[in-house]
Amino acid sequence: MGQWPTAAFGVVTRAPYHFGMATETPAETVPTDDAVRAALATVNDPEIHRPITDLGMVKSVDIADDGAVAVGIYLTVSGCPLRETITSNVTTAVEQVAGVTGVTVELDVMSDEQRRELRDSLRGGKAEREVPFAQPGSLTRVYCVASGKGGVGKSSVTVNIAAAMAADGLKVGVVDADIYGHSVPRMLGTDARPTQVEDMIMPPSANGVKVISIGMFTPGNAPVVWRGPMLHRALNQFLADVYWGDLDVLLLDLPPGTGDIAISVAQLVPNAEILVVTTPQQAAAEVAERAGAIAVQTHQKIVGVIENMSGLPCPHCDEMVDVFGTGGGQNVAEGLTRTTGTQVPVLGSIPIDVRLREGGDEGKPVVLSDPDSTAGSAIRAMAGKLGGRERGLSGMSLGLTPSNKF
């Protein structure tokens, strides 16, 4: 990944606010340094989602005799896209401290050494790159959303499940791993660019979901023309170089089929589980079953099958019209159960709903814009099942030491 272009650095200030008619503040009401710093500790960096005091972003705090406070803030990079947000949040927090008559925020930028220290701190003191979700102690549930063919609504399902989980209070991230057909940012409603801090990438958030996509790194609607090794490298960077923080759930929107990305995911995150999306149409179901069967070779678990476009409710009589046939989801689940030797359930069916398509085009997931719609209700129910699952002990260190005593 190349370094992001930077803008000319300047100073952003907020004119002091004066309350009441007094021009001087009595000595006993002048705010203390500890009180101001306590207020700053409530301000989170909008990209890293941790207090700016913990990240070394507070450069200085100067308090005048009349209660005016000047706060110096380090930005992680020059030209930070969220500088105005940080300025506003700092100003609002400090204004709440008793005795403050005005707030001025002066922005500076971290040195290379400070950024390296921040990077190492976020990585827990480990400078080397690693995929955190593949570590034995990871509690993040990783779901790979797969399909046999395109056009079955896999990305719509991914985005809406992620948004529903986030609305339920979970910390959720989405990797748009469909490098050639990336569409997740639009569906989530963001055109924001990531911020690079040293060799770490801060992902933007939309509707409470952190997201990364190759579309954030390409100009306009330019196509991506890469072979297998480049795809693997990009996916590795999305997983290892992006600062995801402490996620409850990570969803990977895979490209259709069983190509390079599916194999790379199995290598990079072997504990990831597979969600298979299909339509009721038998032709689509047969291809979806092949896509799910890759779990036999990669030794991954298939958590279930989701049947999308399961029927069209008649606008006049509410009778379900089977536009794409029936039974595809159940057939896929039964076929994968036979192939894998483990029970693969149908997690649910999503009816055809124009609001689901409209939400994807407008960047407003239907689970948020119309949660009680037929599609919204169905997806929220599936998200509840997936978000409430226990991770289990597979792959985790139990902290036990073998003993030869019986």
C-alpha atoms as one frame of an Amber mdcrd trajectory, in Angstrom:
protein
   0.000   0.000   0.000   1.355   3.421  -0.856   1.552   6.298   1.527  -1.536
   8.447   1.542  -1.194  11.967   0.122  -0.952  14.601   2.794  -2.363  18.086
   2.903  -0.615  21.219   4.077  -0.567  21.237   7.869  -2.076  24.105   9.757
  -3.498  25.063  13.098  -7.185  24.708  13.844  -8.496  26.825  16.657 -11.821
  27.429  18.263 -12.418  30.938  19.564 -12.797  31.092  23.349 -16.333  31.000
  24.644 -17.278  33.348  27.492 -20.222  32.672  29.704 -21.991  35.373  31.731
 -20.795  38.911  32.215 -17.744  38.233  34.347 -14.387  38.954  32.742 -12.393
  37.191  35.433 -12.923  33.886  37.127 -12.414  33.644  40.875  -9.347  31.650
  41.801 -11.374  28.928  43.489 -13.223  28.133  40.222 -10.229  28.044  37.878
 -10.155  24.510  36.366  -7.299  22.251  37.348  -4.962  20.407  35.015  -6.206
  17.070  36.370  -9.837  18.011  35.697  -9.093  19.010  32.107  -7.098  15.855
  31.442  -9.879  13.749  32.944 -12.261  15.371  30.458  -9.846  14.652  27.604
  -9.773  11.006  28.672 -13.435  10.785  27.642 -12.578  11.733  24.043 -11.917
   8.769  21.754  -9.950   8.949  18.545 -12.682   8.496  15.883 -10.633   5.946
  13.935  -8.866   3.978  16.674 -11.781   4.227  19.130  -9.563   4.590  22.176
  -9.050   7.613  24.482  -6.692  10.214  23.054  -4.934  10.307  26.428  -4.020
   6.626  26.088  -2.743   7.151  22.544  -0.282   9.932  23.414  -2.274  12.468
  21.411  -2.473  15.135  24.141   0.486  17.425  23.578  -0.200  20.082  26.205
  -2.787  21.666  28.478  -2.445  25.351  29.375  -4.904  27.043  31.725  -5.064
  30.838  32.016  -6.044  32.714  35.156  -9.384  33.672  33.617 -10.316  30.001
  32.979  -9.448  29.922  29.271  -7.944  26.560  28.314  -5.574  25.897  25.408
  -5.219  22.221  24.477  -2.502  20.936  22.163  -3.427  17.767  20.258  -1.193
  15.548  18.163  -2.774  14.186  14.998  -1.496  10.797  13.879  -0.842  12.100
  10.358  -0.751  15.466   8.648  -3.944  16.140   6.765  -5.952  13.821   9.032
  -9.463  13.600   7.489 -11.097  13.706  10.925  -9.250  16.715  12.323 -12.457
  18.757  12.580 -14.196  15.941  14.435 -11.324  15.675  16.914 -11.294  19.463
  17.419 -15.034  19.542  18.038 -15.014  16.580  20.430 -12.100  17.972  22.460
 -13.754  21.387  22.676 -17.074  19.941  23.797 -15.456  17.752  26.465 -13.299
  20.511  27.976 -16.173  23.019  27.951 -17.958  20.789  30.475 -15.242  21.248
  33.112 -16.253  23.624  35.894 -14.598  27.022  35.626 -13.701  26.808  31.935
 -14.545  30.053  30.144 -13.183  29.192  26.713 -11.388  26.485  24.774  -8.731
  26.735  22.085  -7.533  23.603  20.305  -4.149  23.717  18.599  -3.290  20.810
  16.315   0.165  19.399  15.741   1.315  16.193  14.072   3.138  13.207  15.542
   6.775  12.655  14.733   7.914   9.441  13.070   9.094   8.144  16.437   5.757
   8.907  18.079   3.904   7.100  15.316   6.159   4.074  15.716   5.465   4.069
  19.454   1.738   4.300  18.769   1.913   1.436  16.284   3.810  -0.790  18.723
   1.372   0.116  21.494  -1.643  -0.835  19.391   0.008  -4.112  18.478   0.633
  -4.916  22.130   4.366  -4.314  21.899   4.761  -6.582  18.881   6.332  -4.830
  15.916   5.940  -7.815  13.588   2.865  -8.213  11.460   0.480 -11.011  12.320
  -3.165 -11.817  11.750  -4.716 -11.272  15.194  -7.784 -13.395  14.413  -5.623
 -16.460  13.787  -3.970 -16.334  17.211  -4.955 -19.018  19.771  -6.269 -16.454
  22.252  -8.514 -14.594  19.800 -12.159 -14.349  20.859 -13.301 -12.833  17.556
 -15.752 -14.983  15.646 -14.773 -14.955  11.962 -17.387 -15.737   9.310 -16.585
 -16.147   5.612 -19.685 -15.399   3.545 -19.399 -17.542   0.417 -21.462 -18.378
  -2.641 -21.045 -20.608  -5.653 -21.983 -17.964  -8.203 -22.480 -14.237  -8.365
 -25.818 -12.467  -8.206 -27.268 -14.359  -5.239 -27.067 -11.374  -2.873 -24.017
 -12.440  -0.883 -22.751  -8.897  -0.301 -26.216  -7.640   0.664 -26.459 -10.430
   3.222 -22.979  -9.662   4.580 -23.616  -5.939   4.983 -27.004  -6.344   6.607
 -25.867  -9.047   9.031 -22.940  -6.808  10.032 -25.191  -3.767  10.530 -27.701
  -5.805  12.532 -24.975  -7.161  14.810 -23.570  -3.675  15.358 -27.054  -2.384
  16.194 -27.255  -5.128  18.833 -24.138  -3.729  20.490 -21.449  -5.992  19.039
 -18.134  -4.667  17.719 -18.116  -5.716  14.080 -15.723  -5.482  11.145 -16.150
  -6.349   7.469 -13.425  -7.245   4.982 -14.530  -6.763   1.395 -12.514  -9.719
   0.134 -14.222  -9.700  -3.249 -11.276  -7.887  -4.805 -12.621  -7.876  -8.358
 -16.253  -7.169  -7.502 -15.946  -4.971  -4.401 -19.223  -3.314  -3.369 -19.358
  -3.293   0.441 -18.445   0.386   1.054 -21.327   1.638  -1.111 -23.773  -0.735
   0.568 -22.641   0.378   4.019 -22.901   4.029   3.001 -19.304   5.237   3.165
 -16.852   6.757   0.709 -14.276   7.511   3.411 -10.620   6.631   2.931  -8.473
   4.786   5.479  -5.734   6.639   7.342  -2.224   5.182   7.354  -0.091   5.391
  10.510   3.350   4.012   9.749   2.519   0.576   8.310  -0.852   0.345  10.037
  -4.159   1.186   8.367  -7.059   2.715  10.300 -10.325   1.548   8.707 -13.285
   3.914   8.382 -16.587   3.075  10.064 -20.125   3.216   8.745 -23.308   2.388
  10.655 -21.156   1.186  13.539 -19.187  -1.253  11.349 -15.468  -1.012  10.582
 -14.820  -1.767   6.930 -11.909  -2.162   4.538 -12.065  -2.673   0.783  -9.727
  -2.520  -2.179 -12.132   0.073  -3.583 -10.789   2.502  -0.965  -7.370   2.298
  -2.580  -8.243   2.562  -6.274  -9.167   5.730  -8.185 -12.790   6.064  -9.216
 -14.281   2.845 -10.518 -11.010   1.485 -11.877 -10.863  -2.311 -12.239  -8.399
  -4.453 -10.299  -6.359  -6.707 -12.600  -4.327  -8.976 -10.319  -3.208 -12.575
 -10.259  -3.238 -14.936  -7.301  -0.122 -13.775  -5.392  -1.308 -10.155  -5.427
  -4.729 -11.192  -4.161  -3.158 -13.114  -1.292  -0.942 -10.172  -0.389  -3.882
  -7.755  -0.376  -5.961 -10.035   1.834  -3.038 -10.486   4.213  -2.706  -6.703
   4.521  -6.429  -6.336   5.185  -6.148  -8.819   8.041  -2.721  -8.011   9.486
  -2.018  -4.347   8.698  -5.468  -2.941   9.437  -6.016  -1.970  13.066  -9.322
  -3.676  13.865  -9.198  -3.324  17.617 -11.108  -5.767  19.815 -13.831  -7.144
  17.528 -16.598  -9.510  18.523 -17.274 -10.538  14.919 -15.378 -10.216  11.633
 -17.202 -10.920   8.377 -15.358 -11.582   5.119 -17.348 -11.059   1.930 -15.680
 -13.614  -0.351 -15.793 -13.617  -4.147 -18.004 -16.295  -5.733 -16.560 -19.750
  -6.244 -13.559 -21.588  -4.851 -10.646 -19.552  -6.179  -7.507 -17.985  -4.735
  -9.183 -15.856  -2.058 -11.055 -18.791  -0.504  -7.798 -20.742  -0.293  -5.902
 -17.745   1.129  -8.533 -17.191   3.828  -8.205 -20.812   4.917  -4.433 -20.355
   5.208  -4.522 -16.972   6.972  -7.503 -17.563   9.286  -7.893 -21.346   9.621
 -10.432 -20.962  12.443 -12.851 -18.996  10.214 -16.296 -20.525   9.686 -18.217
 -20.538   6.410 -21.671 -19.129   5.691 -23.052 -20.303   2.350 -25.516 -18.043
   0.532 -27.694 -19.451  -2.230 -31.017 -18.876  -3.956 -33.801 -21.495  -4.221
 -32.934 -22.139  -7.874 -31.492 -25.635  -8.276 -28.736 -24.494 -10.650 -27.551
 -21.965  -8.063 -27.886 -24.497  -5.251 -25.676 -27.037  -6.981 -22.914 -24.461
  -7.446 -23.327 -23.233  -3.855 -22.888 -26.779  -2.581 -19.571 -27.023  -4.413
 -18.449 -23.730  -2.858 -19.299 -24.969   0.624 -17.644 -28.320   0.065 -14.255
 -26.600  -0.002 -14.483 -26.805   3.805 -13.629 -30.491   3.572 -10.240 -29.673
   2.050  -9.542 -26.600   4.190 -10.794 -28.231   7.431 -13.160 -25.345   8.162
 -16.597 -25.558   9.724 -19.727 -24.618   7.784 -21.944 -22.734  10.219 -25.003
 -22.806   7.995 -26.816 -21.977   4.758 -28.777 -18.795   4.025 -31.384 -18.893
   1.285 -31.811 -15.473  -0.327 -34.619 -14.453  -2.733 -36.722 -17.277  -1.299
 -39.973 -15.894  -2.673 -41.874 -12.756  -3.595 -44.801 -11.764  -1.343 -47.753
 -10.831  -3.540 -48.556  -7.149  -2.948 -52.314  -7.920  -3.222 -52.856 -11.150
  -1.297 -49.528 -11.744   0.545 -49.269 -15.188  -1.053 -45.651 -16.161  -1.688
 -44.685 -16.385  -5.352 -41.731 -18.741  -5.888 -39.911 -16.728  -8.544 -36.724
 -18.828  -8.337 -38.295 -22.111  -7.297 -38.178 -23.737  -3.867 -35.969 -25.918
  -1.729 -32.537 -24.728  -2.866 -31.328 -23.784   0.598 -32.496 -27.041   2.157
 -30.913 -29.064  -0.646 -27.582 -27.289  -0.142 -27.706 -27.900   3.613 -28.496
 -31.589   3.146 -25.789 -32.005   0.522 -23.150 -30.332   2.697 -24.241 -32.425
   5.666 -23.544 -35.559   3.652 -20.258 -34.217   2.281 -18.815 -32.955   5.555
 -20.277 -35.549   7.883 -21.546 -32.835  10.239 -24.966 -31.261  10.539 -25.263
 -28.112   8.404 -28.461 -26.170   9.186 -30.477 -23.676   7.159 -30.069 -20.480
   9.173 -33.001 -18.774   7.494 -34.627 -17.557   4.310 -34.820 -13.992   3.013
 -37.789 -13.119   0.782 -37.457 -10.805  -2.195 -37.924  -7.275  -0.897 -37.328
  -4.163  -2.979 -36.317  -2.311   0.187 -33.300  -4.588   0.543 -32.094  -3.575
  -2.919 -32.873   0.099  -2.344 -30.956   0.051   0.935 -27.897  -1.363  -0.795
 -27.980   1.308  -3.495 -28.467   4.130  -0.977 -25.987   2.884   1.617 -28.746
   2.328   4.178 -28.966  -1.341   5.230 -32.588  -2.431   5.440 -32.054  -3.843
   8.947 -31.565  -0.229  10.052 -33.798   1.738   7.681 -36.757  -0.671   7.873
 -35.964  -3.320  10.508 -39.537  -4.672  10.633 -39.749  -5.307   6.886 -39.918
  -8.923   5.758 -36.263  -8.956   4.679 -35.121  -6.859   7.648 -36.810  -9.144
  10.171 -35.395 -12.281   8.562 -31.824 -10.959   8.494 -31.997  -9.625  12.052
 -33.092 -13.057  13.241 -30.111 -14.695  11.528 -27.730 -12.040  12.870 -29.021
 -12.748  16.368 -28.226 -16.442  15.988 -24.727 -15.800  14.661 -23.905 -12.990
  17.085 -25.000 -15.003  20.083 -22.946 -18.096  19.305 -20.182 -19.054  21.700
 -16.754 -19.323  20.147 -15.871 -22.503  22.037 -12.440 -23.805  23.033 -11.170
 -24.911  19.627  -7.749 -23.417  18.995  -7.588 -21.636  22.335  -4.836 -21.987
  24.915  -6.298 -23.338  28.176  -3.236 -22.505  30.249  -2.840 -26.106  31.404
   0.467 -27.869  31.994   0.707 -31.621  31.381   1.588 -33.677  34.438   2.886
 -37.237  34.806   1.091 -37.690  38.128  -1.964 -39.925  38.170
